[in-house]
Amino acid sequence: MNRKDRLEARLALAMLPAGALMTFVSVIAFIIIMLLIFATIVQRPHAATILLVWCAAALVTAGVNIVKSIETMSAFDWRALIPVVALSVVITASYPGWWL
């Protein structure tokens, strides 16, 4: 076993806790976004269409992240975590509250 293989093996073992953490964060984000959607619809349904569109996109992203995080835990492949982190960064950066 060379140095690259040992590093790959260590990264693979680290994916179980990393995948578990990302799954937990994605589930919490999913729940929070659902609550945000309900609160927005009840309080100001017509004035917050941009927020509701973002919430729908964030909800889909959280669902995809949950599935990908579970795949990361079961496959021990660190490359599956890259789209999860990238999607999370993109959806967080596009939050309308930052720029409206």
DAHU-V246064 format. One record per residue. N is the residue number from 1. RES is the residue in one small letter. D_CENTER is the distance of its C-alpha to the mean C-alpha in Angstrom with 2 decimals. Layout:
n = (N N)
res = (RES RES)
d_center = (D_CENTER D_CENTER)
This chain:
n = (1 2 3 4 5 6 7 8 9 10 11 12 13 14 15 16 17 18 19 20 21 22 23 24 25 26 27 28 29 30 31 32 33 34 35 36 37 38 39 40 41 42 43 44 45 46 47 48 49 50 51 52 53 54 55 56 57 58 59 60 61 62 63 64 65 66 67 68 69 70 71 72 73 74 75 76 77 78 79 80 81 82 83 84 85 86 87 88 89 90 91 92 93 94 95 96 97 98 99 100)
res = (m n r k d r l e a r l a l a m l p a g a l m t f v s v i a f i i i m l l i f a t i v q r p h a a t i l l v w c a a a l v t a g v n i v k s i e t m s a f d w r a l i p v v a l s v v i t a s y p g w w l)
d_center = (34.43 33.91 31.74 28.95 28.80 28.71 25.83 23.90 24.78 23.60 20.20 19.99 20.88 18.31 15.46 16.20 15.40 12.50 10.96 12.04 10.55 6.96 7.87 9.48 7.05 4.73 8.35 9.60 7.42 8.58 11.98 12.27 11.59 14.14 16.51 16.24 17.16 20.04 21.26 21.30 23.16 25.64 26.45 26.46 25.59 27.45 26.70 22.91 22.28 20.14 17.91 17.84 16.98 14.03 13.00 13.47 11.36 8.45 9.23 9.37 6.09 4.65 7.57 7.24 4.26 6.72 9.50 8.78 8.32 11.51 13.09 12.63 14.41 17.09 17.85 18.08 17.10 15.31 15.03 12.34 9.95 10.73 8.98 5.53 6.61 8.45 6.30 4.54 8.28 9.74 8.47 9.36 12.53 13.50 13.67 17.33 18.28 18.33 20.90 22.73)
